Amino acid sequence: MSLEITTLQEKHLDDAAALVCARYTALRERVPIMPSRYEEVNVILPMLDDMVKKSPGVVALQGSRLVGFLSGLVIPMLLGKRCAYSPEWANGADQEEGRRAYDEMYARLSTQWIADGCGMHAVTLLANDRQGLEGWQWLGFGFAGVDGIRALDPVEGVTAQVEVRQAGMEDAATVSFFAQALEQHMVSAPIFWIHDLGDCRQRLNDPAQAMWLAHAGHKTVGCMALGPANSDACAIIQDDKTASIMMAFTRESARNKGVAMALLNRSLEWARSQGYERCAVDFETMNFLASRFWRKWFEPVCYSLVRCIDERMMSVGK
């Protein structure tokens, strides 16, 4: 049966929200530690209502039945380009028509994104949307980011014999060193992703956040920061019972010795003491050192994919 691709309107939002919630419920059956509230239509619906008022979107219809929808917002700068981005709650397709629906919806909506000067297109999908993940790759998208989650029980393995203590304002210079080292790591091969971690002293002054330092003898060999849910991560793991890893870095000479595990276990212990129920992390896929560590201890729940468009396309038809 053919699909009709038309403009996303307010009348479609109930069905679109129900589709998101159904997909999320299926994911949560596999990863029950995830927040329950995103299974509720009345949580997703206001998010979609705000989106449709600000940004273009499309739906895929089979007769009167909504089988998919796609919308997005403009991010002024991602990887140096104006970007159209569809979060995990702003797209969805049913299992039967998912691949075809995503193909045809993107074909329609991408022309508007190009007309809006967006040379980068990005989409986040739920980790259980295998058909969608394959379909977007066939559309020219590649993996760029992962959001993961775990319970607060300790990770098991041999940790380094290091002293882990919470950093204070007297450690500002040390923490800044690790932040700068992480920023430098992120711009090196093969990551090439500019990050600005800001002034770490603000985190040290914030009682809602904790920064941990690992010491081996007289040398500080690692740092990890934890705080409330990261607003830059995917929405479905943002919750007042979710703690997020904000930064982590281990000196090269101390890697593969259990330093990061020791820091993570101390961070998880702190999160439990603060009343959190889960811990989240987000990381770039091309950062293979981080990916190897985080994927070992965290369950992926969202994947983000990006596509870079030839800038000459921005002037076609003008």
C-alpha positions as CSV (number, residue, x, y, z in Angstrom):
1,M,0.0,0.0,0.0
2,S,1.4,3.4,-1.0
3,L,2.4,6.0,1.6
4,E,1.2,9.6,1.6
5,I,3.8,12.1,2.9
6,T,2.2,15.3,4.1
7,T,2.9,18.1,6.6
8,L,2.9,17.3,10.3
9,Q,0.0,19.1,11.9
10,E,-1.6,19.4,15.3
11,K,-4.2,16.8,14.4
12,H,-1.4,14.2,14.0
13,L,0.3,14.7,17.4
14,D,-1.7,12.3,19.5
15,D,-0.9,9.4,17.1
16,A,2.7,10.6,16.9
17,A,3.1,10.7,20.7
18,A,1.5,7.3,21.0
19,L,4.0,5.9,18.5
20,V,7.0,7.3,20.4
21,C,5.6,5.9,23.7
22,A,5.1,2.5,22.3
23,R,8.6,2.4,21.0
24,Y,10.0,3.6,24.3
25,T,7.9,1.1,26.2
26,A,9.5,-1.7,24.1
27,L,13.0,-0.3,24.9
28,R,12.2,-0.1,28.6
29,E,11.2,-3.7,28.7
30,R,14.8,-4.5,27.7
31,V,16.3,-1.8,29.9
32,P,14.0,-1.5,32.8
33,I,16.2,1.0,34.7
34,M,15.1,3.7,32.3
35,P,12.7,6.4,33.6
36,S,9.1,5.3,33.3
37,R,7.6,8.7,32.6
38,Y,8.4,8.7,28.9
39,E,5.9,5.9,28.5
40,E,3.2,8.5,29.1
41,V,1.6,10.3,26.1
42,N,1.0,13.3,28.2
43,V,4.7,13.7,28.7
44,I,5.7,13.4,25.0
45,L,2.7,15.4,23.6
46,P,3.7,18.8,24.9
47,M,7.2,18.3,23.6
48,L,5.8,17.5,20.1
49,D,3.3,20.4,20.3
50,D,6.1,22.8,21.0
51,M,8.1,21.3,18.1
52,V,5.4,21.5,15.5
53,K,4.8,25.2,16.3
54,K,8.5,26.1,15.7
55,S,9.8,23.7,13.1
56,P,8.6,21.9,9.9
57,G,7.7,18.2,10.0
58,V,6.1,15.5,7.9
59,V,4.0,12.4,8.5
60,A,3.7,9.2,6.6
61,L,0.1,8.0,6.3
62,Q,-1.4,4.7,5.1
63,G,-5.0,5.7,4.4
64,S,-5.9,7.4,7.7
65,R,-3.3,5.6,9.8
66,L,-0.2,7.4,10.8
67,V,2.8,5.0,10.3
68,G,5.6,7.5,10.8
69,F,6.5,11.1,11.5
70,L,9.7,13.2,11.3
71,S,10.4,16.6,12.7
72,G,13.5,18.5,13.8
73,L,14.9,21.7,15.2
74,V,17.8,23.9,14.0
75,I,21.0,23.8,16.0
76,P,23.1,26.9,15.0
77,M,26.4,25.0,15.1
78,L,27.2,21.3,15.1
79,L,30.6,20.3,13.9
80,G,31.0,23.7,12.4
81,K,27.8,23.7,10.4
82,R,24.2,24.9,10.8
83,C,22.4,21.7,11.6
84,A,18.8,20.3,11.4
85,Y,18.4,17.8,14.2
86,S,15.6,15.3,15.0
87,P,15.7,14.1,18.6
88,E,14.6,10.6,19.6
89,W,11.2,11.8,20.6
90,A,10.6,13.8,17.3
91,N,10.6,10.9,14.9
92,G,9.3,7.4,14.7
93,A,7.9,4.8,12.4
94,D,6.0,1.5,12.9
95,Q,7.8,-1.8,12.5
96,E,6.1,-2.8,9.2
97,E,6.7,0.4,7.3
98,G,9.7,1.9,9.2
99,R,12.3,1.7,6.5
100,R,10.2,3.0,3.7
101,A,8.5,5.6,5.9
102,Y,11.9,7.1,7.0
103,D,13.1,7.1,3.4
104,E,10.2,9.0,2.0
105,M,9.8,11.3,5.0
106,Y,13.5,12.3,4.9
107,A,13.2,12.9,1.1
108,R,10.5,15.4,1.7
109,L,11.7,17.1,4.8
110,S,15.4,17.3,3.8
111,T,14.6,19.8,1.0
112,Q,13.2,22.2,3.7
113,W,16.3,21.7,5.8
114,I,18.6,22.5,2.9
115,A,16.5,25.6,2.1
116,D,17.0,26.7,5.7
117,G,20.7,26.5,5.2
118,C,21.3,23.4,7.2
119,G,24.4,21.7,5.8
120,M,24.4,19.1,8.6
121,H,21.5,16.7,9.3
122,A,21.4,14.7,12.5
123,V,18.9,12.2,13.9
124,T,18.8,10.3,17.2
125,L,17.0,7.0,17.3
126,L,16.1,4.6,20.1
127,A,18.6,1.8,20.4
128,N,15.9,-0.9,19.7
129,D,15.0,0.7,16.3
130,R,17.2,-1.7,14.3
131,Q,15.3,-1.1,11.1
132,G,15.5,2.6,11.5
133,L,19.2,2.6,12.3
134,E,19.9,0.5,9.1
135,G,17.6,2.7,7.0
136,W,19.3,6.0,8.1
137,Q,22.7,4.5,7.3
138,W,21.5,3.7,3.8
139,L,20.4,7.4,3.6
140,G,24.0,8.4,4.1
141,F,24.1,8.9,7.8
142,G,26.9,7.6,10.1
143,F,27.1,7.0,13.8
144,A,28.3,9.9,15.9
145,G,27.1,9.6,19.4
146,V,25.8,7.1,22.0
147,D,23.7,7.6,25.1
148,G,24.0,4.9,27.7
149,I,22.5,4.1,31.1
150,R,23.2,1.8,34.0
151,A,22.0,1.0,37.5
152,L,24.1,2.2,40.4
153,D,25.5,-1.1,41.5
154,P,29.4,-1.2,41.4
155,V,31.1,-2.4,38.3
156,E,33.0,-5.7,38.8
157,G,36.6,-6.2,37.9
158,V,40.1,-5.4,39.1
159,T,40.4,-1.7,39.9
160,A,43.7,0.1,40.3
161,Q,45.2,0.6,43.7
162,V,44.6,4.3,43.8
163,E,43.2,6.7,46.3
164,V,40.0,8.4,45.1
165,R,38.9,11.5,46.8
166,Q,36.4,14.3,46.0
167,A,38.0,17.4,44.6
168,G,37.6,20.8,46.3
169,M,38.4,24.4,45.3
170,E,42.0,23.8,46.3
171,D,42.2,21.3,43.4
172,A,41.0,23.8,40.8
173,A,44.3,23.8,38.9
174,T,44.4,20.0,38.8
175,V,40.8,19.7,37.6
176,S,41.5,22.4,34.9
177,F,44.5,20.4,33.8
178,F,42.4,17.3,33.2
179,A,39.6,19.3,31.5
180,Q,42.1,20.8,29.1
181,A,43.7,17.4,28.5
182,L,40.2,16.0,27.6
183,E,39.6,18.9,25.3
184,Q,42.9,18.3,23.6
185,H,42.1,14.6,23.3
186,M,38.8,15.3,21.7
187,V,40.3,17.4,18.9
188,S,43.0,14.8,18.1
189,A,42.7,12.0,15.6
190,P,40.4,10.3,14.9
191,I,37.8,12.3,16.9
192,F,38.3,15.9,15.6
193,W,35.4,17.2,17.7
194,I,35.8,20.6,19.4
195,H,34.5,20.6,23.0
196,D,34.6,23.5,25.5
197,L,34.2,22.1,29.0
198,G,34.0,25.6,30.5
199,D,35.2,26.8,33.9
200,C,35.6,23.8,36.1
201,R,35.5,26.0,39.2
202,Q,31.8,26.4,38.7
203,R,31.4,22.6,39.1
204,L,33.6,22.6,42.2
205,N,31.4,25.3,43.7
206,D,28.2,23.4,42.9
207,P,27.1,21.0,45.7
208,A,24.9,19.1,43.2
209,Q,28.0,18.0,41.4
210,A,31.0,15.9,42.5
211,M,34.4,15.7,40.9
212,W,36.7,12.9,41.8
213,L,40.5,12.6,41.6
214,A,42.5,9.4,41.5
215,H,45.9,9.5,43.1
216,A,48.7,7.0,42.6
217,G,51.4,8.0,45.1
218,H,52.0,11.7,44.7
219,K,50.6,11.8,41.2
220,T,47.0,12.5,40.2
221,V,46.3,10.1,37.4
222,G,42.6,10.5,36.7
223,C,39.5,12.7,37.0
224,M,35.7,12.1,36.7
225,A,32.8,14.4,37.2
226,L,29.2,13.5,38.0
227,G,26.1,15.6,38.4
228,P,22.4,16.0,37.6
229,A,21.1,14.7,34.2
230,N,23.0,16.3,31.4
231,S,20.8,18.7,29.4
232,D,22.9,18.1,26.3
233,A,22.2,14.3,26.3
234,C,19.1,12.7,24.8
235,A,15.9,13.6,26.5
236,I,14.7,10.1,27.5
237,I,17.4,9.8,30.1
238,Q,16.9,13.2,31.6
239,D,15.2,12.7,34.9
240,D,15.6,13.9,38.5
241,K,16.6,10.4,39.4
242,T,19.3,10.3,36.8
243,A,22.9,11.3,37.5
244,S,25.2,11.9,34.5
245,I,28.9,11.6,33.9
246,M,30.0,15.0,32.8
247,M,33.7,14.4,32.1
248,A,36.3,11.7,32.6
249,F,40.0,11.5,31.7
250,T,42.9,9.2,32.7
251,R,46.5,10.0,32.0
252,E,47.9,7.9,29.1
253,S,50.5,6.4,31.4
254,A,47.8,5.1,33.8
255,R,45.3,3.7,31.3
256,N,44.2,0.1,31.2
257,K,45.0,-0.4,34.8
258,G,41.6,0.1,36.4
259,V,41.8,3.8,37.2
260,A,38.6,4.7,35.4
261,M,36.8,1.8,37.1
262,A,37.9,3.0,40.5
263,L,36.6,6.5,39.6
264,L,33.4,5.2,38.2
265,N,32.7,3.1,41.3
266,R,33.3,6.1,43.6
267,S,31.0,8.1,41.4
268,L,28.2,5.5,41.5
269,E,28.6,5.3,45.3
270,W,28.1,9.0,45.5
271,A,25.1,8.9,43.2
272,R,23.5,6.3,45.5
273,S,24.1,8.5,48.5
274,Q,22.4,11.4,46.8
275,G,19.2,9.4,46.1
276,Y,19.7,8.8,42.4
277,E,18.4,5.6,40.8
278,R,20.5,5.4,37.6
279,C,23.6,6.8,35.9
280,A,23.9,8.0,32.3
281,V,26.7,8.8,30.0
282,D,27.0,10.2,26.5
283,F,30.0,9.8,24.2
284,E,31.2,10.1,20.6
285,T,31.5,6.9,18.7
286,M,34.8,8.0,17.1
287,N,36.3,8.4,20.6
288,F,37.2,4.7,20.6
289,L,39.1,4.8,23.9
290,A,36.0,6.1,25.7
291,S,33.7,3.9,23.7
292,R,35.5,0.8,24.7
293,F,35.1,1.7,28.4
294,W,31.6,3.1,28.5
295,R,30.1,0.3,26.3
296,K,31.5,-2.3,28.7
297,W,29.5,-0.8,31.7
298,F,26.6,1.1,30.2
299,E,23.6,-0.1,28.1
300,P,23.2,2.0,24.9
301,V,19.6,3.4,24.7
302,C,20.1,6.0,21.9
303,Y,22.2,6.3,18.9
304,S,22.8,9.6,17.1
305,L,23.7,9.7,13.4
306,V,24.8,12.6,11.2
307,R,25.1,13.4,7.5
308,C,27.2,16.2,6.0
309,I,25.7,17.9,2.9
310,D,27.8,19.4,0.1
311,E,27.8,23.1,0.8
312,R,27.2,23.9,-2.8
313,M,23.7,22.5,-2.4
314,M,22.8,25.5,-0.2
315,S,22.8,27.7,-3.3
316,V,20.9,25.3,-5.7
317,G,17.6,26.7,-6.7
318,K,18.3,30.2,-5.3
